[in-house]
Amino acid sequence: MSGPSFDLISAGAICLDITPGIPAVHAGRSFEQLFRPGSLLVVDPATVSTGGGAANVGLSAHRLGLSVALMGKCGDDSLGRAMLDVLARVSPDLAAGMCVAPGETTGYTVVVAPPGTDRMFLHCPGANDTFGPEDVDLDTAAAGRLFYFGYPPLMARMYAGKGEQLAALLGGVRGRGVTVALDMALPDPRSDAGRADWPAILAAALPHVDVFAPSVEELTFMLRRERYDRLLAAGDVLDQLSLDLLAGLADECLALGAAVVVVKCGRRGLYARGGGAERIAAMGSAAPAIDGWADVEIFAPAYQVAGGAAATGAGDSAVAGLLAGLLRGVDLASAADYACVVGAQNVRAVDTTSGVGTWADATAQLNNPRVAPVVTARR
């Protein structure tokens, strides 16, 4: 593709999200109380939207005022047509890099999000599993200042072997001088993705990654599996955060080649760490000012959210806020604050992106109250 340039090419897993509306009267009830075999639960109309890292980050960034094109893969079935229609209603340019594969099924997710309870996903990867390096048009990728790739654990070819195809894809884009960001998803431990060789995959991918932004659960699962299992057995991983864990994970990712590591910590906030000056300077087309990013370490507490509708996509919206900050020239600490603000905005809506406001909205909310910090950065 030749033509207009974009601030962001948002690529990777994409699907159609179907979110049944669960009435507020059920707030606080557990899944076991709500869903009993043989029972009928009357729900409100469903919200139909796009999901997956490519759509969630891309549409949130679009709402923040960035020019965005999505690059993902869907089938030529009814779900694929519905997905493209959703994107076209937002902006015709959003589907600029989409690949429609004849005969393939479109990925979809049923999002079960009872009010006051963490959500659950029923996910079919569909065409995401056949997405490979050949589905990335490098001319399209080179039309963006920044290339984001999301959710390789939900894309079979991306976690196959030791990550050779993921590394080839990211390396091809990085070779065009474009800044590359990578995000993850938490694999089902019982699935092929859960059994993949994630240390080897990250070792192959991260030399081609400038901004790496997984969650603490995802990164601990991938690099500290035994510790992840112990934390999970003891309760909520987010209630057991420690600076030692976050810093150790970031150190390893920086050593593997990433320039900046941002570890999302859900309702707690996020941890951000910048690499050395030489690596920051080599970040490509969206490289920031060295002084504001090199050797910076920060824990940014989350913003308080009262009566949120659902947290689906909050981490992706946070990544959009972070990348918008990078593209708008703020320092790492400020980009982390924008990430926390936009992540909190997301919770205002049931779907994955419509709670996100404009960049001016986010800026106005930077002084809103935050949750009490659980960890503090080293000085």
C-alpha positions in Angstrom: 0.0 0.0 0.0 1.2 3.5 -0.8 -0.5 6.7 0.2 -1.0 8.6 3.4 1.2 8.2 6.4 -0.1 7.2 9.8 1.0 7.9 13.4 0.3 4.3 14.3 -0.1 1.0 12.5 -1.9 -1.3 14.9 -1.4 -4.9 14.0 -1.9 -8.4 15.4 -4.8 -10.3 16.8 -8.3 -9.0 15.9 -11.7 -10.4 16.5 -15.4 -9.5 16.8 -16.4 -9.1 20.5 -19.9 -10.0 21.6 -20.6 -8.8 25.1 -24.0 -9.8 26.5 -25.4 -7.1 28.8 -25.7 -8.5 32.3 -28.1 -6.4 34.4 -26.7 -4.5 37.4 -29.0 -6.4 39.7 -26.5 -9.3 39.5 -23.5 -7.1 40.6 -21.1 -8.9 42.9 -22.5 -12.4 42.2 -19.9 -15.0 41.5 -19.7 -17.0 38.2 -20.9 -20.0 40.1 -23.9 -18.1 41.3 -24.7 -16.7 37.9 -24.1 -19.6 35.6 -25.6 -22.9 36.8 -26.1 -25.8 34.4 -29.6 -25.9 33.1 -30.5 -22.4 34.3 -31.7 -19.4 32.2 -30.2 -15.9 32.8 -32.1 -13.1 31.2 -29.7 -10.5 29.9 -29.8 -7.1 28.2 -29.0 -6.4 24.5 -25.4 -7.4 23.5 -22.7 -4.9 22.6 -21.0 -5.9 19.4 -17.5 -4.4 18.9 -14.1 -5.3 17.7 -11.5 -6.8 20.1 -8.0 -8.1 20.2 -4.8 -6.1 20.6 -4.9 -4.6 17.1 -8.4 -3.2 17.4 -8.3 -2.3 21.0 -5.1 -0.3 20.8 -5.8 1.1 17.4 -9.3 2.4 18.1 -8.3 3.8 21.5 -5.4 5.6 19.8 -7.8 6.9 17.1 -10.0 8.3 19.9 -6.9 10.0 21.3 -6.5 11.9 18.0 -3.8 9.7 16.3 -4.1 8.7 12.7 -4.3 4.9 12.7 -4.5 2.0 10.3 -5.2 -1.5 11.5 -3.4 -4.6 10.1 -5.1 -7.9 11.0 -6.7 -10.9 9.4 -10.3 -12.0 9.1 -12.3 -14.4 7.1 -14.8 -13.6 4.3 -17.7 -14.9 6.5 -20.5 -13.0 8.1 -18.5 -12.2 11.2 -15.7 -10.8 9.0 -18.2 -8.6 7.2 -19.6 -7.4 10.5 -16.1 -6.6 11.8 -15.2 -4.6 8.7 -18.5 -2.8 9.0 -17.8 -1.8 12.6 -14.4 -0.5 11.6 -15.7 1.5 8.6 -18.3 3.2 10.7 -15.5 4.5 12.9 -13.2 5.6 10.0 -12.7 4.3 6.4 -8.9 4.4 6.9 -8.9 2.0 9.9 -9.2 -1.1 7.7 -6.4 0.1 5.4 -4.1 -2.9 6.2 -6.7 -5.6 6.9 -6.3 -8.9 5.1 -9.5 -10.8 4.2 -8.8 -14.5 3.8 -11.2 -16.4 1.5 -12.6 -19.5 3.2 -11.3 -18.8 6.7 -13.3 -18.1 9.8 -13.1 -14.8 11.6 -11.9 -14.8 15.2 -14.6 -13.9 17.8 -14.9 -13.6 21.5 -17.9 -13.8 23.8 -17.0 -11.5 26.7 -18.8 -12.4 29.9 -18.5 -9.4 32.2 -20.8 -9.4 35.2 -20.9 -6.1 37.0 -18.5 -6.0 39.9 -16.8 -9.3 38.9 -13.7 -9.9 36.7 -14.6 -10.8 33.1 -14.2 -14.2 31.4 -13.6 -14.8 27.7 -14.8 -17.5 25.3 -12.4 -17.0 22.4 -12.1 -18.5 18.9 -8.8 -17.4 17.2 -10.1 -18.1 13.7 -7.9 -16.4 11.0 -5.5 -15.1 13.7 -4.0 -18.5 13.8 -2.9 -18.4 10.2 -1.5 -14.8 10.4 2.2 -14.8 9.4 4.9 -12.5 8.2 3.5 -12.6 4.6 0.3 -10.9 5.9 2.3 -7.8 6.8 2.8 -5.4 3.9 6.0 -3.7 4.7 5.1 -0.6 2.7 2.0 -0.3 4.8 4.1 -0.8 8.0 6.6 1.8 6.8 3.8 4.3 6.3 3.5 4.5 10.1 5.7 6.3 12.6 5.1 3.5 15.0 4.1 -0.2 14.5 2.3 -2.0 17.3 1.9 -5.7 17.4 -0.5 -7.3 19.9 -1.4 -10.7 21.3 1.0 -13.2 19.7 -0.1 -15.8 22.3 -3.5 -15.9 20.5 -1.9 -16.4 17.0 -0.6 -19.9 16.5 2.1 -19.1 13.9 3.5 -16.4 16.1 4.3 -18.7 19.0 5.3 -21.7 16.9 8.8 -23.2 17.4 11.0 -20.7 19.1 9.3 -17.6 17.7 11.1 -17.5 14.4 8.1 -16.2 12.5 7.3 -13.5 15.1 11.0 -12.4 15.0 10.9 -12.3 11.1 7.8 -10.2 11.1 9.0 -7.7 13.7 12.5 -7.7 12.2 11.1 -6.9 8.8 9.3 -3.9 10.1 12.2 -2.7 12.3 14.5 -3.0 9.3 12.4 -0.3 7.6 13.4 2.1 10.5 9.9 2.0 12.1 9.6 2.0 15.9 8.1 -1.3 17.1 5.9 -1.9 20.1 4.9 -5.4 21.3 2.2 -6.5 23.7 1.2 -9.9 25.0 -1.9 -11.9 26.2 -2.0 -14.4 28.9 -2.1 -17.9 27.4 -4.4 -20.7 28.7 -1.8 -22.9 30.5 -3.4 -26.0 29.1 -3.3 -24.8 25.5 -0.5 -25.1 22.9 0.3 -21.4 23.6 0.6 -22.2 27.3 3.1 -24.9 26.5 5.1 -22.8 24.1 8.8 -21.9 24.8 8.2 -18.3 25.8 11.7 -17.6 27.1 13.1 -18.6 23.6 10.3 -16.7 21.8 11.1 -13.5 23.7 14.8 -14.0 23.1 14.1 -14.1 19.4 11.6 -11.2 19.3 12.9 -8.6 21.8 16.0 -7.5 19.8 13.5 -6.1 17.3 11.2 -4.4 19.9 11.5 -0.8 21.1 8.6 -0.7 23.5 7.6 -4.0 25.3 4.3 -3.6 27.2 3.1 -6.9 28.7 1.1 -7.3 32.0 2.9 -8.6 35.1 0.8 -11.8 34.9 1.8 -12.4 31.3 5.5 -11.7 31.8 5.8 -13.7 35.0 4.0 -16.6 33.3 6.5 -16.4 30.4 9.8 -15.8 32.2 9.2 -17.0 35.8 6.7 -19.8 35.4 7.3 -21.5 38.7 7.0 -18.2 40.5 3.8 -17.4 38.6 2.3 -20.7 39.7 3.2 -20.0 43.3 1.7 -16.5 43.2 -1.5 -17.8 41.6 -1.8 -20.5 44.2 -1.5 -17.9 46.9 -4.2 -15.6 45.5 -4.4 -12.6 43.3 -1.0 -11.8 41.6 -1.7 -8.1 41.8 -2.0 -8.3 45.6 1.6 -9.7 45.7 3.5 -7.2 43.6 7.0 -6.4 44.6 9.6 -4.1 43.1 12.1 -6.9 43.0 9.8 -9.0 40.8 9.0 -6.0 38.4 12.6 -4.8 38.2 14.0 -8.3 37.7 11.5 -8.9 34.8 12.4 -5.6 33.2 16.1 -6.2 33.6 15.8 -9.5 31.7 13.7 -7.9 28.9 16.2 -5.0 28.5 19.0 -7.5 28.4 17.2 -9.4 25.6 17.1 -6.2 23.5 14.0 -4.1 24.3 14.6 -0.4 24.6 11.7 0.3 27.0 9.8 -2.1 29.2 6.4 -1.2 30.6 4.8 -3.8 32.9 1.0 -3.3 33.3 -0.2 -4.0 36.8 -4.0 -3.7 36.4 -5.8 -1.9 39.1 -2.4 -1.1 40.8 -0.9 0.9 37.9 2.2 0.2 35.8 5.9 -0.1 36.1 8.1 1.6 33.4 11.8 1.3 32.8 13.9 2.9 30.0 17.1 1.4 28.8 20.4 3.1 28.2 20.9 6.2 26.1 22.4 4.4 23.1 19.4 2.0 22.9 16.9 4.8 23.3 18.5 6.8 20.5 18.2 3.8 18.2 14.4 3.4 18.7 13.7 4.4 15.1 11.1 6.8 13.6 9.4 7.6 16.9 12.5 7.8 19.0 11.9 10.1 22.0 14.2 12.6 23.7 17.0 10.6 25.4 16.9 12.7 28.6 13.3 11.8 29.4 13.5 8.1 28.7 17.0 6.7 29.1 17.7 5.0 32.5 14.3 6.2 33.9 12.4 3.9 36.3 8.9 4.7 37.6 5.9 3.1 39.2 2.8 5.0 38.2 -0.2 4.3 40.5 -3.6 3.7 38.8 -6.3 6.3 38.9 -9.3 5.7 41.0 -12.4 4.4 39.2 -15.8 4.6 40.8 -18.6 2.3 39.4 -16.9 1.2 36.2 -18.9 -0.7 33.6 -16.2 -3.3 32.7 -12.4 -3.6 32.6 -12.3 -5.4 29.2 -9.5 -3.8 27.1 -8.3 -1.5 29.9 -4.7 -2.7 29.5 -4.9 -2.1 25.7 -6.2 1.4 26.2 -3.4 2.0 28.6 -0.9 0.9 25.9 -2.6 3.3 23.5 -2.2 6.1 26.1 1.5 5.2 26.5 2.1 5.1 22.7 0.2 8.4 22.2 2.5 10.0 24.8 5.6 8.7 23.0 4.3 10.0 19.7 3.4 13.4 21.2 6.9 13.8 22.6 6.3 13.5 26.4 8.8 11.9 28.8 8.5 8.3 30.0 7.0 9.3 33.4 4.4 11.4 31.7 3.6 8.7 29.1 3.1 6.3 32.0 0.6 8.8 33.6 -1.3 9.0 30.3 -1.4 5.3 30.1 -2.9 5.1 33.6 -5.5 7.8 32.7 -6.6 6.2 29.5 -6.8 2.8 31.1 -9.1 4.3 33.7 -11.2 6.0 31.0 -11.7 2.6 29.4 -13.5 1.2 32.4 -16.3 3.7 31.9 -17.8 1.6 29.0 -18.8 -2.1 28.5 -16.9 -2.4 25.2 -13.1 -2.2 24.8 -12.7 1.4 23.5 -15.7 3.7 23.7 -14.9 4.9 27.2 -11.7 6.5 25.9 -11.8 10.3 25.4 -9.7 12.8 23.6 -6.1 13.7 24.3 -7.4 16.9 25.9 -9.7 14.8 28.1 -6.8 12.7 29.2 -4.6 15.7 29.9 -7.3 17.3 32.0 -7.5 14.1 34.2 -3.8 13.8 35.0 -4.4 15.3 38.5 -7.3 13.1 39.3 -7.0 10.9 42.5 -5.0 7.8 42.3 -5.0 4.5 44.3 -2.5 4.2 47.1 0.8 3.0 45.6 1.8 -0.6 46.4 5.4 -0.3 45.2 7.7 2.6 44.7 10.5 3.0 42.2 14.1 2.7 43.2 16.0 6.0 43.4 
